[in-house]
Each structure stands twice: as structure tokens, then as C-alpha cells.
Amino acid sequence: MGPEGRSFLVVLDATSWQEVARAQLPFAVPYRFHGTFLPLLSSRS
């Protein structure tokens, strides 16, 4: 959480660990969300 009591999301390249994007959020993100990996969803059933 930043100094203003808000969170931000960071998108990292999985190979190089370089930051790809960052988004400041207008609210605090709960701790259970931190470090969540969201895999690409397949369109196949």
C-alpha cells in the first residue's frame, strides 16, 4: 500500500521480471489478493 492508503497493481514479465505496467488504485487491495497469479484462460472446453 502506498503512502496515501491506496494500492497499486504491477504487471511483470515472467521471463525477465521487468515491470510492464503499473496502475494506481483508488482503494486498498486486501492482502489475500497480493501475489495472485491469473493464468490465461483457454477458450477450449
Backbone torsions as a table, in degrees:
resi	resn	phi	psi	omega
1	MET	NA	139.6	-179.3
2	GLY	-80.3	177.8	-176.8
3	PRO	-64.7	-19.2	-179.7
4	GLU	-92.4	7.5	179.6
5	GLY	79.3	16.8	178.3
6	ARG	-116.3	158.5	-179.7
7	SER	-103.2	170.0	172.9
8	PHE	-141.3	155.0	177.1
9	LEU	-103.4	140.5	176.2
10	VAL	-124.4	131.1	176.4
11	VAL	-105.2	124.5	-178.8
12	LEU	-113.4	145.4	172.0
13	ASP	-72.4	125.2	-174.1
14	ALA	-67.0	-22.8	-179.2
15	THR	-85.7	-47.6	-174.1
16	SER	-101.1	-12.6	-175.6
17	TRP	63.6	18.1	176.2
18	GLN	-80.3	144.9	178.9
19	GLU	-70.2	128.6	179.7
20	VAL	-100.1	-39.1	-178.6
21	ALA	-154.9	158.0	177.0
22	ARG	-144.1	137.4	179.5
23	ALA	-132.9	122.2	176.0
24	GLN	-78.3	133.9	-179.8
25	LEU	-106.3	146.7	-179.2
26	PRO	-83.8	17.2	-178.2
27	PHE	-153.4	167.7	177.7
28	ALA	-86.2	136.2	177.5
29	VAL	-89.3	134.1	178.5
30	PRO	-61.7	149.3	-177.8
31	TYR	-59.6	-29.7	-178.8
32	ARG	-64.5	-19.3	179.0
33	PHE	-84.0	-24.0	-176.4
34	HIS	-59.5	132.2	177.9
35	GLY	75.9	17.8	-179.9
36	THR	-77.0	132.0	176.6
37	PHE	-101.1	126.7	179.2
38	LEU	-115.4	100.2	-177.8
39	PRO	-69.2	157.2	175.5
40	LEU	-63.1	128.5	179.9
41	LEU	-83.4	134.5	178.9
42	SER	-79.8	142.0	177.4
43	SER	-85.0	-6.4	178.2
44	ARG	-86.8	144.9	178.9
45	SER	-92.4	NA	NA
